[in-house]
């Protein structure tokens, strides 16, 4: 499956398997890819999330949608905040109200 992203007059067709994570930036969304490329599109994260409604994509924060294939580890800090470390060494926060959902989804993903 591919995702179409328009950026600066160019239409990119991206294999969704190459998406590490997506970050919301107001009405825009930046998509981070395995080849270290990042593309910004004029679609909000909610729309990208709907387009990527695959079992390996999960919303961990109002600003982040991640691909579970590229999670390296889950980190709990002393103040009880939690993060995921992605394969590109980016540390992303897990919202408190999404922690349980993330853990359930990750467990289901791992059991397949």
N, C-alpha and C positions, 0 to 999 in steps of 0.2 A: 504494500500500500504506500502511496505517496501523498505528501502534503504540498500544496501549491502556495508559495509565498512570493508576493510582488514586492520588490524593493528597487527604488530608483529607476523605474522603467524597465526592469528586468524581471521576468517570471522564473523563479527557481522551482524545480520539482525535486523534493527531498524524500528519500526513503525514510520512513518513520523509524526504522531500526537504527538509524544513525543519529537520532535526536537524543542527547543526554538529558537536557532539561530546557524548560521555557521559563522566562521571567517576565512578569507584568511590569509595564512602565506606562502608567496612566492608560490612555486609550490604545497604546501600542503593546507589542509583545516582541521580545528578543528570544530567538531560538538558538541554542548552543549545540553544535554538532561535533561528532567524533573527530573530524579533521581539523578541529580548533577554529573553524569558521563560525561566525555568529551573524545571524540575519535578523533585521528588525522589520516587522510588518505592521500594517495599520489595523490588524485584527486584535481585539482584546483577548486576554488569556482565557476568559470564559468560552469564547468561540473556538479557540485552539483546543481547549480541553474537550469540548463537544466533538470536534473533528478527530481527536485522538482517543476516543472512548474505547481503548483497548485495555485488557486486563493488566498490562505491564506499565500503564501510565496512571499516576496518582497525584492528586493535589495535596501537598503537604502544608501549604501556607497560602494566604490570599494572593501572594506574589509569585508562587512557584508551583510548577507542574513537573514532575520528574519521571524518568524512565527507570523502572526498578532494575532493569538489566545492568545499569551502570552505577548502582549503589555499592560502595565499598564497605562502609560501616555506618552504624548508628552510634552517636556519641551523646552521653548524658553528662552535663556539666554539674558542678557543685550546687548551683542555684536552681537545679531541676530543669533548666532549659535543655532542649534536645536538638540535635543537628544530624544531618546525613552528610557523609563525605562521598562525593561523586568521583568517578574515574578520572576526571580532569583536575582533581585535587581542589575542587570548589566545595566549601562548607556551606550548606544551606540550612536555614532554620526550619524546624517542624513546629507549627503552631500548637499550642497546648490543646486546643479543641479538636485538632486533627491527629493527635498522637495515637490514640487508640485505633482510629480508622487506618492510619498508616501501618501500624503493627499487624492488624488483622489482614490487610491486603497483602503485606509482605509475606506473612505466614502462608497464605493461600498460594501466592506466587511461587514460593519455595517448595511447596508440597506437590507441585505439578511435575 
